[in-house]
Amino acid sequence: MNLRDISTIRLISHQIAAPQLKSAKAIVDWMGAMQAQDYAMAKWAIGCRLPGSTDQMIERAINKGEILRTHLLRPTLHLVSQDDIYWMQALTAHQIKARLKSRHKELELSETVFNKSNAIIENALTGGKQLTREELEAEIEKADIATINNRGYHLLVWAELDGLVCSGATKGGKHTYALLEERVKKTHPITKEEALAKLARKYFTSHGPATLKDFVWWSGLSVSDANHGLEMAKSEFVSVTVDSHTYWLADSFSPSQNDGKSAYLLPAFDEFIISYKDRSAALSLERFNKAVSNNGVFRPVIVFNGQVMGVWKRSMKKDKVILETELFEQTDRRLESLIEIAAKQFGYFIEKKTEVIHKI
C-alpha cells in the first residue's frame, strides 16, 4: 500500500465514492462531525455524499434539528447528529474553552459575565423560541453587557460550549439559536472513557486510513486521550504501515466498491482534506498552496483517483450556476467530461442548470 492507495480508500470511507447511506442525518452520524463554518459548502459536503439529495433536503434536516451546527472538537463550527451532540460536546467543550482563554481575557469576558449572559439567553429562548444572533445580542445589551468587538459572538459560543444552546431553524435567511434541551431530548451521559472510544471508532471508521496524529488534529484531544481512545477501539481496526507511519482503518472495510472512474467536486473545508494533520496523500506539497490559502482557507477542490487535481468556484445566476474549474496541469478531455458529470450533480443539488468553464 502507498499514499495514493491511502487516499483512494479514504474516498470510500468518507462515503464520497460508492456511497451507501440514505439520509443527511446518517451521513453526519457516520462522519462524527463535519467542519461547517461555510454553511452553503457544509450542506454540499453532505450532498456530495448523498446522491439524489438537494440543498433543501439538507436544510430541512437541519431545521428539524436532526443535524445541529455548533462548536465542538476544535474552535470552529461543525455539523453533528442530534444523537451525538451531548456526549461529544461534554468531551470536547473544555478544550475549546482552554484555547479561547487568552482571547476572552483580551475581551474582558469573565466567568461572571458568561454566567450572566447565559441566564439572559436562557430566559430569552425558553418556551421554544428561536432567535438570531442579532436578537440575542440585543437582549444581552439590555443588561449592560457589551457585545461589540465580537464579544457577542464569544458569549454565544460559550453558551454552546456550556450545552445551553444549539442551532435553531433558519429564519428569514438567518441562523437562529434554540435551547439545546428543548430542541434535542437529553441523553444519558456516558463516561469519558466511553466517549473517547466512541469518538475514535467514528473517526477511524469514517476517515480511515488515518494516523493517531490525524486523530489528534481532528478531535482536538490531547495525545494521551486520543491514544487512549484508539487503544480501546483498536480491536475493530487493522493497521498498515506506509513510509514508517501507522495508519488505521476499519477491519470490515472492502475496497472492491470503488471503480476509480469518477471525479468529485468537493466543497471548501471538506473533511476529505481538512480532517488530517498530514494531507499529502491527496494533496501534494507542491500543489498545497494552490488549494489552501496563506490564511488557511481551504478552497473547493476537484478530486480524481484520490488526488486533488484542481480547484473550482461557483457563480450563481438567476437560472443557472456557472462552475469555473482550474486544473493544476494539462489533462485530457476525459477528465473534463467526468468533471462535467460531477457538475451536473452539484446543479441538481442546488436545483439549477450548470455551465462549466475549464481553465488551466
C-alpha positions in Angstrom: 0.0 0.0 0.0 1.2 3.5 -0.8 -0.1 7.1 -0.2 -2.2 7.0 -3.3 -3.9 3.8 -2.1 -4.5 5.5 1.3 -6.3 8.4 -0.4 -8.3 6.2 -2.7 -9.5 4.1 0.3 -10.4 7.3 2.1 -12.8 8.3 -0.7 -14.8 5.2 0.2 -14.6 5.6 3.9 -15.9 9.2 3.5 -18.9 7.9 1.5 -17.7 10.0 -1.4 -17.0 7.0 -3.7 -19.6 4.2 -3.6 -21.9 5.9 -1.0 -24.1 3.6 1.0 -26.1 5.9 3.3 -29.6 7.1 2.7 -30.2 10.3 4.7 -28.5 13.5 5.7 -28.6 12.6 9.3 -27.0 9.2 8.6 -24.1 10.9 6.7 -23.4 13.3 9.6 -23.7 10.5 12.2 -21.2 8.4 10.1 -18.7 11.2 9.9 -18.9 12.0 13.6 -18.6 15.8 12.9 -18.1 17.8 9.7 -16.5 21.2 9.7 -19.1 23.8 8.8 -18.1 27.5 9.1 -19.1 27.9 5.4 -22.8 26.9 5.7 -23.5 26.5 2.0 -20.4 24.4 1.4 -21.2 22.4 4.6 -24.5 21.4 3.1 -22.8 20.4 -0.1 -20.4 18.3 2.0 -23.4 16.2 2.9 -24.9 16.4 -0.6 -21.9 15.1 -2.4 -22.1 12.0 -0.2 -25.8 11.6 -0.7 -26.7 11.0 -4.4 -30.1 12.5 -5.3 -30.2 14.9 -2.5 -30.9 18.6 -2.7 -29.9 21.7 -0.7 -33.4 21.9 0.5 -33.4 18.4 1.8 -30.3 19.1 3.9 -31.8 22.4 5.1 -35.0 20.6 6.3 -32.9 18.1 8.3 -31.1 21.0 9.9 -34.3 22.9 10.6 -35.9 19.9 12.1 -32.9 19.5 14.5 -31.8 16.1 13.1 -28.5 17.8 12.4 -27.1 20.6 14.5 -24.4 23.3 13.7 -22.4 24.2 16.7 -18.9 24.5 18.2 -17.2 21.3 19.2 -13.9 19.4 18.7 -11.9 22.5 17.7 -12.8 26.2 18.0 -14.9 26.2 14.8 -18.4 25.3 13.7 -19.2 21.7 13.0 -22.3 19.7 11.9 -23.2 17.0 14.3 -26.0 14.5 14.6 -28.6 15.1 17.3 -27.7 11.6 18.6 -24.1 12.7 19.3 -24.4 16.3 20.4 -24.4 15.7 24.2 -21.6 13.3 24.7 -19.4 14.9 22.0 -19.8 18.4 23.5 -19.2 17.1 27.0 -16.0 15.5 25.8 -14.5 18.4 23.9 -16.0 21.7 25.3 -13.3 22.2 27.9 -10.5 22.0 25.3 -12.2 24.7 23.2 -12.6 26.9 26.2 -8.9 26.5 27.1 -7.9 27.5 23.5 -10.1 30.6 23.7 -9.0 31.7 27.2 -6.5 34.3 26.1 -9.0 35.8 23.6 -11.6 36.0 26.4 -9.1 37.8 28.6 -8.5 40.4 25.9 -12.2 40.9 25.5 -12.7 41.1 29.3 -15.1 38.2 29.4 -15.0 36.6 32.8 -16.9 33.7 34.3 -19.2 36.2 35.9 -20.0 37.8 32.6 -20.6 34.4 30.9 -22.9 33.3 33.7 -25.0 36.5 33.5 -25.1 36.2 29.7 -26.2 32.6 29.8 -29.1 33.5 32.2 -30.3 36.2 29.8 -30.0 33.9 26.8 -31.9 31.1 28.6 -34.7 33.4 29.6 -34.9 34.8 26.0 -35.2 31.4 24.4 -37.3 29.5 27.0 -40.6 28.2 25.6 -39.3 27.0 22.2 -38.3 30.4 20.9 -35.6 30.6 18.3 -33.7 33.9 17.9 -31.0 35.2 15.7 -27.6 36.3 16.9 -28.7 40.0 16.5 -31.8 39.4 18.5 -30.0 37.7 21.3 -27.2 40.3 21.4 -30.0 43.0 21.7 -31.3 41.1 24.8 -27.7 40.9 26.2 -27.1 44.6 25.6 -30.2 45.5 27.7 -28.4 44.1 30.7 -25.4 46.4 30.0 -23.2 43.7 28.7 -21.4 45.0 25.6 -21.4 42.8 22.5 -19.2 44.9 20.3 -15.8 43.8 19.0 -17.0 40.2 18.6 -17.9 39.9 22.3 -21.4 38.8 21.3 -20.1 36.0 19.2 -17.9 34.7 22.1 -20.8 34.9 24.5 -22.9 32.7 22.2 -20.1 30.3 21.7 -19.7 29.9 25.4 -23.4 29.2 25.7 -23.0 26.5 23.1 -20.0 25.0 25.0 -22.0 25.0 28.2 -24.6 22.9 26.5 -27.2 25.6 26.8 -27.9 26.5 23.2 -27.6 24.9 19.8 -28.6 25.9 16.2 -32.3 26.5 15.6 -34.2 26.7 12.3 -33.2 29.3 9.7 -35.4 32.4 10.0 -35.6 34.9 7.1 -32.4 33.5 5.7 -30.6 33.9 9.1 -29.3 31.3 11.5 -31.0 31.1 14.9 -30.3 29.7 18.3 -32.5 27.5 20.4 -32.2 25.9 23.9 -30.5 22.5 23.4 -32.6 20.6 25.9 -35.8 21.9 24.2 -34.6 21.0 20.8 -33.0 17.6 21.4 -34.1 15.2 24.1 -31.3 14.9 26.7 -29.5 11.6 26.5 -28.0 9.6 29.4 -24.4 10.8 29.9 -21.5 8.4 29.2 -18.1 8.2 30.8 -15.1 10.0 29.4 -13.6 6.6 28.5 -16.7 5.6 26.7 -16.7 8.9 24.8 -13.1 8.6 23.8 -13.6 5.1 22.4 -16.7 6.2 20.6 -15.1 9.2 19.0 -12.1 7.1 17.9 -14.4 4.5 16.5 -16.3 7.1 14.5 -13.2 8.8 13.2 -11.1 5.8 12.1 -14.2 4.1 10.5 -15.3 7.2 8.5 -11.9 8.8 7.9 -9.5 5.8 7.8 -6.8 5.0 6.9 -5.6 7.6 9.3 -2.9 8.0 11.9 -3.0 8.8 15.6 -1.6 12.3 14.7 -4.5 12.8 12.3 -7.0 11.9 15.0 -5.4 14.3 17.5 -5.6 17.1 15.0 -9.3 16.4 14.0 -10.5 15.8 17.6 -8.6 18.5 19.4 -7.9 15.9 22.1 -4.6 15.6 23.9 -2.2 12.9 22.5 -2.8 10.8 25.6 -6.6 11.0 25.4 -6.6 10.3 21.7 -4.2 7.4 22.1 -6.4 6.0 24.9 -9.5 6.2 22.7 -7.7 4.4 19.9 -6.4 1.7 22.2 -9.9 1.0 23.5 -11.4 0.7 19.9 -8.3 -0.9 18.3 -9.9 -4.4 18.1 -12.2 -3.1 15.4 -9.4 -1.8 13.2 -6.4 -3.1 11.2 -3.2 -1.2 10.7 -0.9 -0.7 7.7 2.5 1.0 7.6 3.4 3.4 4.8 6.6 5.4 4.9 7.1 4.4 8.6 3.7 5.8 9.5 1.0 3.6 11.0 -2.5 4.0 9.5 -5.7 2.5 11.0 -8.8 1.6 9.1 -11.9 -0.5 9.8 -11.4 -4.2 9.8 -14.6 -4.6 7.9 -13.5 -2.3 5.0 -14.0 -3.6 1.5 -12.1 -1.8 -1.4 -14.0 -3.6 -4.2 -16.7 -1.0 -4.4 -14.7 1.8 -6.0 -14.4 1.9 -9.8 -11.9 4.8 -9.7 -13.5 6.4 -12.8 -15.3 9.3 -11.2 -14.3 12.9 -10.5 -15.6 14.7 -7.5 -16.3 18.4 -6.8 -15.7 18.6 -3.1 -16.7 21.7 -1.1 -14.5 24.2 0.7 -13.2 22.8 4.1 -14.2 19.3 3.2 -13.4 16.5 5.6 -11.5 14.6 2.9 -8.8 17.3 3.1 -9.1 19.2 6.3 -9.5 16.3 8.8 -5.9 15.1 8.6 -2.7 16.5 10.1 -0.8 15.2 7.1 -2.8 15.9 3.8 -0.1 14.8 1.4 -1.9 11.5 0.5 -4.4 13.5 -1.6 -2.7 16.9 -1.9 1.0 17.0 -2.7 3.1 19.7 -1.1 3.8 21.4 -4.5 0.1 21.8 -5.0 -0.9 22.7 -1.4 -0.8 26.5 -1.8 -3.0 26.3 -4.8 -5.7 24.6 -2.8 -5.2 26.2 0.6 -4.6 30.0 1.0 -1.9 31.5 3.2 -4.5 32.4 5.8 -5.9 28.8 6.0 -8.9 29.0 3.7 -9.5 25.5 2.1 -10.8 26.0 -1.4 -13.3 23.7 -3.1 -11.3 21.0 -4.9 -11.5 18.6 -7.8 -10.6 15.1 -6.9 -9.8 12.2 -9.3 -8.3 8.9 -8.4 -7.9 10.1 -4.8 -5.8 13.1 -5.9 -6.6 16.8 -5.8 -6.3 17.8 -9.4 -7.6 21.3 -9.3 -10.0 23.8 -7.7 -13.4 25.1 -8.6 -15.7 28.0 -7.8 -19.3 28.8 -8.4 -21.1 31.9 -9.7 -24.9 31.9 -9.1 -27.1 33.3 -11.8 -30.9 33.6 -11.8 -31.4 30.5 -14.0 -28.1 28.6 -13.7 -24.9 28.2 -11.9 -21.5 28.7 -13.6 -18.8 26.4 -12.4 -15.3 27.5 -13.2 -12.6 24.9 -12.9 -8.8 25.4 -12.7 -6.8 22.3 -13.2 -3.2 22.2 -11.8 -1.8 20.6 -15.0 -2.8 19.9 -18.6 -5.1 16.9 -18.8 -7.2 15.1 -21.4 -10.8 15.6 -22.4 -11.8 12.5 -20.4 -11.2 14.2 -17.0 -13.1 17.3 -18.2 -16.0 15.1 -19.1 -16.0 13.5 -15.7 -15.9 16.9 -14.1 -18.9 17.9 -16.1 -20.8 14.9 -14.8 -19.9 15.9 -11.2 -21.0 19.5 -12.0 -24.5 18.2 -13.0 -24.7 16.5 -9.6 -24.0 19.9 -8.0 -26.5 21.6 -10.2 -29.2 19.0 -9.3 -28.3 19.7 -5.6 -29.0 23.4 -5.8 -31.7 22.9 -8.4 -30.1 24.9 -11.2 -28.7 24.2 -14.6 -25.0 24.1 -14.8 -22.4 25.6 -17.2 -18.8 24.6 -16.8 -15.8 26.7 -17.8 -12.5 24.9 -17.8 -9.3 26.9 -17.1 -5.7 25.8 -16.8 
